[in-house]
Amino acid sequence: MDWEALRARIKADFDAKNNTREEVLRLCRSLVQTSSYVIRAVHRGEKEEAAGLLEQAASLSAGIAHMTADHPEVYTAGFVHDAQKEYAEARITYALINQEDIPTPEELGVEYPAYLNGLGEAVGELRRAILDLIREGHLDRSDELLSYMDDIYYLLVSFDYPDAITGNLRRTTDMARGIIERTRGDLTTAIRQSKLRQAISDLEARLEGNADPAGGR
């Protein structure tokens, strides 16, 4: 046995894996950060800024996939899943709020568990958008976004598999359900208040219309 040759081969392999891991970890951090910037820009109504950041995020995600092509043990590490999940959440949030088609996992180049968990976390961003719309009085659009939240939930709840396969999707689904119910309550209250205000306004208008211009004589 040539111990030194064996040691050199193993060391070279470990060095390559470790170098890849460190670089991928750096890219994953950048992808998570960029994805958060996308969501912030979306909520601020900065569509062009968000679109530019999404291009950066797409490039980072593609770089991660390329670098890990020969290192599946790095690709399947938890930090890659987390980064893909944040990227999926950002792309889905951007699409829904800007009334665009929701991208598929294949279009995003992310794994199914990361995509589904990203969908689930997008529910929280939709709630934030709905609360902003309620304050602005855009109740119809709020109701439309709520319907998307329902669609997402019914998709997530249909996957009854172990957490090891779905990436802890059950926890994300439970979280989404709670967010949806709170949002439904907030929107229902806002709609009722809007109808009440409109009824009062209509009544006041009728009363004013029936008033005697001569002072009631």
N, C-alpha and C positions, 0 to 999 in steps of 0.2 A: 504493500500500500504506500503510495506517494502522498504522505500526509499534507505536505506543503501544497501540492497541486490541488488536492481536495479542498483544503482551506481557501485557496485562491478562487476556485470556481464558486464555492458557496458565498464567499465574501463579495464577489463581483455581482452575483445575483441579488444578494441582500442590498448592496449599494444601489443597484438600479431600481429596485422596488422602493427603497427608502427615498431616493431622490425624486422618483415619480410621485410618491405619496406627499412629500413636502410641497412640490409644485402644484399638485392637484388641490391640496388643502388651501394653498394661497388663492388659487382660482375660485375655489368654492366660497371662500370668505368674500371675495370681490363680487361673485354672483349674488350672494345673499344681500350684500350692501346695495348693489345696483338695483336689485329687485325692489328693495324697500324704497329707494328713490323713485322708482317708477310709480309705485302706489301713492306716494306723497304727491307727485306731480298730477296724477289722475284726479285725486280729491281736490286739488287746487284748480282744476280745469285747464291745466297746462298740457294740452294734448300733444303739441309738437315736441315739447320737452320729454314727455313720457315716451313718445315714439322713438326718439333718438336714444334714450336710455335702454329701450327694449332691444334695439339693434346691438348695443354693447353687451347686453345680457345674453342675447342669442349667440354672439361670438364667444363669450366666456363658456357658455354651456357646450358649444361645439368643441371648444378646446379641451374641455374636461373629458368628453367622450373620446376624442382623438388620443389624448395622452394615456388613457386607461385601456385602450384597445388591446394591448398586449399584457395588461396587468389586471385581470378580473378581480383579484383579491383587493385591489385598491378601489376599483369601480363599485364594488359591493359594500364598501365601508359606509358607515352611517352618515358621514359628513357629505358624501355625494348625494345620497337620498335627500338629506335636509336641504341642500342647495337647489336640487331639481324641484323640490316641493315649493320653495320660495319663488323660483322662476315661474313655475306653472301658475301659482297664485297671482303673480303680477300680470302675466299675459291674459289670464282669464278675467281678472278684475278690469283690466284695460278694455277688453273686448265687450264685456257686459255693460259697463258704464257708458261706453261710446257707441253702443248699439251696433256692434260688429259681430260676425260669426265667432263662436267659441272655437279656439284651435283644438285640434285633437292631440293626444299624446304623441302620435307619430309625427305630426307637424312640429311639435316642440322638441322632439328627440329626447323625451324623458320616459322613465319607466312607469308602468301602470300604477304601482303603489304611490309614487311621488305625485303623479297626476291627480289621483283621486283625493289624496290628502290636501293637495293644492286647491282643488275644487272646494273641499270642505272649509278651508281657511278663507277662501274668497267670500264665503257667506258672511263672515265678520266685516269684511270691507263693504259688502253690499248694505249691511245694516247701517254703517256709518254714512254711506251715500244717501240712504233713505231718510235718515234723521235730518240730514242737510236739506233734502228736498221738502220734507214736511215743514221745516222752518220757513222755506221759501214759498210754501203753498202749492207745490207741484204734486198733488196727491195721485193723479192718474199715473204719472211716471213712477211714483213710489210703489203703487200697486203692481206695476209691470215688473219692477225689480224683485218684489216679494214673490211673484210667481216663479221667477228664476231660482230664487232661494228654495222654494218648494221642489222644483224640478231636480235641483242638485241633491237635496236631501233624499228624495225617493230613489235616485240613482245610487247614492252611497249605501243606503240601508239594504239594498238588494244584494250586496256582497257579504255573505255570511261565511267568512273564512277565518282561519287562525290569524292572529296579529302578526305572526312571523311571515306570513305570505303578503298581507295587506299593508304592512308598515304601521301597525297600530291604528288602523282606520276606524275601528269601533269607537275609540276615544274621540276622534275627530267628528264622527257622525253624531255622537251624543252632544258634543259641544255645539254643533250646527243646529241640532233640534232645539236646544235651549235658546239660542240666538234668534231663531225663526219665530218661536212662540212670543218672545218679548217684543220683537219687531211687529208681529201681527197685532199684538195688543196696543202698541204705540200708534200704529197706522189706523186701527179701528177707532181709537179715541179721537185722533185728528180728523177723521172723516165725519164722525158724529158731531164734533164741534163745528166743522165747516158747514154741515147741513143745518145745524141749529142757528148759526150766524146768518145763513142765507134765508132761513124761515123768518127770523126776526126782521131782517132787512126787507123782505117781501111784505110782511105785515105792516111795517112802518110806511112803506110806499103806498099800500092800499089805504091806510088811515089818512095819510096826507092827501091822497087823491079824492077821498070822500069828504074832506074838510070843507066847510063853507068859506069861499073866498071873502065873503063879507063879514067874517068874524063870527059865523055860526048862527046868524039871524035868519 
